Amino acid sequence: MKKLIFVAISMMALMASQSAFAVARVAVLHLAPFADTLNGTAVNILINGNTAFQNVRFTDFVPYTALPAGSYKIDIVPVGATTPAMTATFVLTDGTDYSVFAIGNGSTQPLELTALVDNNSAPASGNAKIRVVHAAPFAADLADTEVSIRTAGGDVVGGLVGVPYKANSGYLEIPAGTYDLKVASNDGSVNYIDPLPAAIPAGAILTLFAVGDGINQDLGILAYPLGMLPLRAPVDNSANGWWGLQEGSGVGFILQPVPSENRLVGTWYTYNDHGAPFFYTFDSGPAGFDGLVAETTLYLNTGGGTQEGLEVVTEAVGTIEFEILGCFDAMATVRIGQASVNMYTATRLVAPLGCSLE
């Protein structure tokens, strides 16, 4: 927990004022990107008028705190202010765990406090439990906030399509293992958040919060109770287009990303030893492209044509490893059969609109 100061005296006074023994637990998370700097999002958290936690910033969280059952008023007060930005009253029940979280940015979506009941019962042997919560207020219209949860290869996870802001999946029990998931548009064509593959051990119980608004704070994933997940840049069409090779004349690559599948496909147009033009094709396969690097299978295509009865013959003959260095520069390492490895330097001939690589 980053830069949180637990005010022990206030909490002791609060608990002493209750007659029941502490039988409920409450976690508090700051997921409200209402300022464009982390320090600007700093707040103090008051429970029944007593300052309980100070200088809590966006994506900080307070682990479970035990409290007696009863009614509690929680105020979220920006540091330096005296008036709460968010206030809510919650009734805690015996033996129940809760996650209370601040959401909204005050512009596209209002600031508010909300809560979920947590289920910390153990999953079946060899399994883990995850819950997905959409807490990213990146659009004013709820329909425009809808997302899908997908594998890196584009497959929908758990039927999670059309998930709007403030929705949650409930707990999903999954086998322990390494998962490569992403948050995308409903149709999967646009990637919003792409965490690096993460190992989820057996017995783990996680809530994955999609956070940020893309305006004040970047979009990301908070895995409670672990913290923010490391991200890679979401795959888009930045690498798309014609790339000429410095090593040669009239030769190059046509690159076509498939963002919905984190995939790279394309064509290598070149000449044979006799000066005749021919082409290869290549394909990284689903989840084989991270927006910057891809190792693709290289195929030689022969035959074919427009006349009836002609068929193209496609044969896997090697690999091409691409490294996109920026909007205009790339490297390619080509391996064909047992031949030596060739390195090529590529320069973009036509730039796409909205290149995000620089």
TAMO-V483953 format. One line per field, one symbol per residue. ss: DSSP state (H for helix, E for strand, - for the rest). psi: psi as a letter, one per 30 degrees, with the letter a starting at -180 (. if undefined). burial: 1 if it has 24 or more other ideal C-beta (glycine too) atoms within 12 Angstrom, else 0. Layout:
ss: ???
psi: ???
burial: ???
This chain:
ss: ----EE-HHHHHHHHH-----EEEEEEEEE--------HHH-EEEEE--EEEEEEE----EEEEEEEE-EEEEEEEEE-------EEEEEEE----EEEEEEE--------EEEEEEE--------EEEEEEEE-------HHHH-EEEEE----E------E----EEEEEEEE-EEE-EEEE------EEEEE--EEE----EEEEEEE--------EEEEE--EE--EE--------EEEEE------EEEEEEEHHH-EEEEEEEEE-----EEEEEEE-----E---EEEEEEEEEEE--------EEEEEEEEEEEEE----EEEEEEEE-----EEEEEEE----------
psi: kkhkjjjeeeeeeeeffkflljglkkkkkjgjiflgleeffklkkkjhfkjeklhklkflljlkkkkkkakkkkkjjkkflfkkfkklkkjkkkgkkkjkkkllffdeklklkllkkkjgkkllkfllklkkkjgjiglekeeffkllkllfffkkkggikhjlkfllflkkklkkakkjllkllefgfkkekillkkkjlkfkjkkjkkllfgdeklkakjjkgeakkkllkkkagefkakkkkfilkglakjkjliefghlklakjkalafggkklllllkflkggkgfekkjkkkkkklalafkkfkkkkkkkfalkjkjjfaffklkkjkjjbgllkkkkkkkkekklkhkgf.
burial: 1001000001100110000000011111111111100100111111110111111111111101111101011111111000001101010100011111111111011011111111010010000111111111111000001111111111111001001111111011110000111111100101111110010100011111111111011111111111011011111111111111100000111111111111111111110000000011111101111111111111110000000000000000111111110010111111000000000111110000000110
